[in-house]
Amino acid sequence: MFCIYSSTSGLVRAARLHPELAAQYAAVEARIGHRFRVDVSMAEVIAEAATGTVPVADWLG
């Protein structure tokens, strides 16, 4: 579901669709001390998913 090559908006969309899996990724991220990607952490993705500010039409870009 979550791919390091996905756009940030794609990751946000995936987090909205699969919040439990996103939370598991965030837990692993916190446990190992590394971000999901260099430019974005799963915690940031989850926070953005909660705000609902990324348009659905933009999730591929």
GUKOL-879966 format. One line per field, with one value per residue: residue number from 1; residue in one letter; y negated, x, z negated of N, C-alpha, C in turn. Coordinates in steps of 0.001 Angstrom, whole numbers, always signed. Example, Ala and Ser with C-alpha at 12.3 -4.5 7.8 and 13.67 -1.06 7.14 Angstrom:
// residues 2
i: c(1 2)
aa: c(a s)
n_yy: c(+5690 +2250)
n_xx: c(+13190 +12850)
n_zz: c(-7800 -7080)
ca_yy: c(+4500 +1060)
ca_xx: c(+12300 +13670)
ca_zz: c(-7800 -7140)
c_yy: c(+3300 -30)
c_xx: c(+13200 +12900)
c_zz: c(-7800 -7870)
// end
This chain:
// residues 61
i: c(1 2 3 4 5 6 7 8 9 10 11 12 13 14 15 16 17 18 19 20 21 22 23 24 25 26 27 28 29 30 31 32 33 34 35 36 37 38 39 40 41 42 43 44 45 46 47 48 49 50 51 52 53 54 55 56 57 58 59 60 61)
aa: c(m f c i y s s t s g l v r a a r l h p e l a a q y a a v e a r i g h r f r v d v s m a e v i a e a a t g t v p v a d w l g)
n_yy: c(+1188 -1285 -3026 -3906 -5339 -6658 -9675 -12370 -13198 -10924 -9099 -10255 -9912 -7093 -6705 -7734 -5867 -3503 -3615 -2087 -544 -2584 -3604 -1467 -1542 -4032 -3452 -1623 -3269 -5125 -3386 -2426 -4728 -6049 -7867 -7427 -8216 -10198 -12837 -12957 -11910 -9088 -9821 -12513 -12203 -10941 -12975 -14927 -13544 -13554 -16205 -16695 -18300 -17767 -17582 -15156 -14775 -15307 -13192 -11480 -12964)
n_xx: c(+798 +1913 +4400 +7768 +8308 +6037 +4132 +3919 +1279 -11 +743 -567 -3216 -3320 -2930 -5300 -7078 -6180 -5742 -4910 -2757 -1016 -487 +937 +3262 +4209 +4769 +6870 +8714 +9200 +10279 +12653 +13974 +14155 +13045 +10175 +10574 +13310 +12481 +9974 +8120 +6278 +4658 +4226 +2808 +488 -497 -1079 -3017 -5066 -5848 -7055 -6407 -5147 -6022 -8190 -7989 -5353 -3862 -2281 -163)
n_zz: c(+0 -767 +771 +1231 +3483 +4145 +4606 +2234 +1864 +2787 +820 -1350 -562 -598 -3326 -4314 -3324 -4497 -7475 -9714 -8804 -8085 -10617 -11689 -10107 -10963 -13621 -13369 -12108 -14177 -16076 -14868 -14317 -11869 -8983 -6812 -4161 -2980 -2676 -3886 -6705 -7985 -10064 -9471 -7113 -8077 -9715 -7794 -6360 -8192 -8186 -5784 -3592 -1158 +2141 +3663 +6416 +6850 +5987 +7504 +8297)
ca_yy: c(+0 -2470 -2851 -5050 -6074 -7388 -11099 -12620 -13199 -9520 -8504 -10801 -9196 -5728 -6773 -7918 -4611 -2418 -4269 -1124 -204 -3785 -3653 -439 -2101 -5110 -2816 -1080 -4451 -5638 -2381 -2291 -6041 -6496 -8343 -6588 -8725 -11281 -14113 -12899 -10801 -8561 -10655 -13699 -11744 -10718 -14293 -15550 -12792 -13978 -17569 -16674 -19423 -17324 -17249 -13796 -14824 -15464 -12089 -10836 -13882)
ca_xx: c(+0 +2751 +5623 +8666 +8325 +4774 +4132 +3424 -178 -407 +891 -1651 -4430 -3225 -3122 -6738 -7760 -5677 -5127 -4253 -1462 -189 -58 +1985 +4477 +4679 +5339 +8178 +9538 +9607 +11100 +13990 +14604 +14329 +11830 +9698 +11415 +14177 +11759 +8686 +7944 +4923 +3920 +3801 +1773 -731 -993 -1668 -4237 -6091 -6305 -7916 -6099 -4630 -7159 -8206 -7545 -3900 -3184 -1303 +914)
ca_zz: c(+0 -889 +1552 +1090 +4741 +4291 +4264 +880 +1906 +2898 -513 -2169 -127 -1121 -4783 -4536 -3006 -5347 -8636 -10615 -8218 -8216 -12021 -11860 -9508 -11848 -14814 -12974 -11869 -15494 -16756 -14276 -14251 -10483 -8322 -5711 -3080 -3456 -2672 -4585 -7641 -7992 -11017 -8722 -6176 -8861 -10124 -6607 -6051 -9155 -7892 -4591 -2711 +138 +3006 +4195 +7808 +6859 +5316 +8385 +8626)
c_yy: c(-1273 -2199 -4100 -5894 -6847 -8870 -11243 -12608 -11779 -8794 -8975 -10086 -7780 -5701 -6988 -6619 -3476 -2980 -3306 -751 -1392 -3898 -2616 -930 -3184 -4534 -2247 -2227 -5007 -4669 -2316 -3628 -6532 -6928 -7396 -6927 -9846 -12582 -14104 -11680 -10309 -9346 -11926 -13350 -11574 -12052 -15000 -14853 -13219 -15361 -17622 -17787 -19018 -16918 -15824 -13778 -14885 -14230 -11345 -11725 -14345)
c_xx: c(+855 +4082 +6484 +8724 +7030 +4971 +3620 +1905 -730 -303 -216 -2957 -4436 -3447 -4587 -7496 -7392 -4983 -4413 -2864 -502 +352 +1036 +3315 +5068 +5326 +6726 +9164 +10068 +10558 +12520 +14708 +14912 +12994 +11448 +10452 +12256 +13392 +10436 +8634 +6505 +4061 +3413 +2685 +443 -1330 -1666 -2974 -5382 -6644 -7233 -7638 -5545 -5812 -7052 -7669 -6030 -3166 -2200 -86 +1611)
c_zz: c(+0 -202 +1421 +2358 +4987 +4001 +2838 +864 +2069 +1571 -1450 -1833 -673 -2632 -5137 -4315 -3948 -6586 -9590 -10106 -8310 -9639 -12303 -11280 -10402 -13104 -14517 -12770 -13197 -16201 -16194 -14129 -12851 -9916 -7194 -4429 -3651 -3606 -3434 -5508 -7557 -8989 -10332 -7741 -6911 -9299 -8960 -6225 -6962 -8847 -6698 -3613 -1351 +1005 +3557 +5614 +7908 +6353 +6202 +8610 +7473)
// end
